Amino acid sequence: MPTLVLAEEHGDETGALLSFLEAQRGGLRRAVLGLTAAQAAERPSASELSLAGLVKHVAEVEQGWVEKAQQRPPSVERDESNWHLSFQLEGEKGETLAGVLEFWDGVARRTEEFIRSVPSLNDTFPLPEAPWFPPNARRSVRWLLLHLIEETARHAGHADVIRESLDGATAFALVDREQRGEQ
């Protein structure tokens, strides 16, 4: 636990869940703190994962799930043929780490606006038809938030290992650097 999530107002489950989601986003953002674009694109392990790719992936996944909950078509279509592109910056399309971080900030803002606009975390939405979803499946907004926390935390853990492999910086050291205002 490199950061302590602030306490919510008593009884504000929505606020608590959004705070935990933001804490996990912070772990990923800190993982790229002070890195060059080249360093953020490096893959220092047997995995194909890079820090820049993880940031892009998590931003796209968050956006996609919120769009599902809003019953809107996906802004980014991913399938077996292009799933790998969600994990890498596409230079030919002008994608940069700074641009993806800015995109993610917008996604995070829209997520919070949507979640706070829903009357109840018990409200449900249908999952789209897909071989990996049960037929006629529905999920609650609470489930959505918990899934986003889970997905982001999983990849924040990957990011910790990748960052430490790149230059030895640990999550605690990066929290310290962030708190001192270092870039």
N, C-alpha and C positions, 0 to 999 in steps of 0.2 A: 504494500500500500504506500506508494510514494507521495500521495496527497490525501488529505482528509476531506471528504465531501461534507460541505456545510449542511447543517440541519435544516430541514424544511419547517415551514410554519406548521404548527400542530394540526394533524389531520390532512395536510396537503400532500396526498399520495402522488398526484401529478407532478408537483414541484420536486418531490423526493426523487422520482424516477428520472425526470429531466436533469436533475443535478448529477445523478449517477452516470447518465449518458454523457453529459458534458465532461465529467471527470475522465471518462475513458477516451473521449475525443482528445482531451488535453494530453494524455499519454502519447498518442500518435503524433500530435503536433510537436510536442517536445522532442520526439525522436529525430525530427529533421532540423532541430534548432542548431544554427551555426554551420550547417553543411552546405557545400556547393551543390549545384545541380548534378554534377558528375558523381559526387559521393552518394547523393540520394538515389541515384539510378544504379549504383553498384549492387551486385548480388554476391555477398561474401561467403555464402554457404552452399551446400549442395542443392538448396532450394532455388526456385526461379524467382523468389520474392525479393523485391527491393523496397526501400522505404517510400520512394515516390509512388511506386505501384500500389503499395498498401493504402496510402492516402487516397489515391484515385479510386481504388476498389471500394473502400469503406464509404466514400462520398456517394458513389453511384448506387451502392446497395441501399444506403439510407434513403436516398431519393426514390429509388424503385419501390421500396416497401411503403413509403408514405403515399406514393401515387397509387399503389394497390389499395391502400386503406381509403383513399379518396375516390376509388373506382375510376381512375383516369388512366389513359394509355401511358405506357412507359416512355419517358423522354429519351432513354437510351435502350435500344433493343439488343439484348444479349442472348445468344444461344450457343450450342456446342461449337459452332464455327468461329465465333469471335469472343468467347468468354475470356480467353487469355488476354485480350486487349484491355479488359477492366483492371489488369494488374500491371500495365506498363504505360508510360507516357508516349503518346504518338507525336514525335517531333515533326513529322510531315504535316500534321494538323495544327502545329503551333502550340501543342500542350507543353506547359512548364510546371514545375513544382509550385511556383508562386501562383500561377493561374488556377491550379487544382485546389490549392489551399483557399483561395478566394471563392472558388465555386463551392467548396465544402462549407465555408462560412454562410453562404446563401442557403444551402441545403439545410443547415442546422437552424437557421432563422425560420425558414418555412416549416420545418418539422415542429418547432416549438409553437409557432402560430397555429398550425393545424391541431396539435394535441390540445392546446388550451381552448380551442374553439369547439371541441367535442363535448357534448353535455355530460358524458359519463365514460370512464375507462371501461365500463362494461359494454359499451356500444360495440357492435360487431360489423365486420365487412366480409364479403365473400372472397375466397381465394380464386384466382383464375384457373381455368381448365389447364392442367398440365399433368404429365405422367408422374411427377413427384409429389403432387398434392392429392389428397383423397377427394373423391367426387363430392360436390356440394359442400365443401369445407368452408367454415367461417372461423375467423379469429377475432378476438377482442382488441380494443385499442391498448389495453393493459399488456396483452400478449405481445403486441407490436413493439411497445416500449421495452419490454424485457428482452425481446429478440434483438432489438437494436443495441441494447447494452451488451448482450452476449456476443454479438458479432463484432462490435467495436473493441470489446475487451480482449477477445481472442486475438485479433490482429494487433492490438497494442502490445500484447505479449510477444508476438512475432517481432514487432518493431524494436522492443527492448533488446532482444537477442541480436538482431541485425545491427543495431546501432553500436552495441558493445563490441561486436565483431569488427566494425569499421574502425573505430578509434578508441575503444576502451571506455567510452562514456556510459555510465549507468543511469538508470531512471532517477535515482536520488540526486546524482550530480547534475542532471539536466533540470530537475526541479529547482535546485539551488541556482543554477545559471539563469533560469527564467525569472526567478524571484529577484535576482540582482539586475534584471533588465538587459542581460547580455543577448546578443543575436548570434 
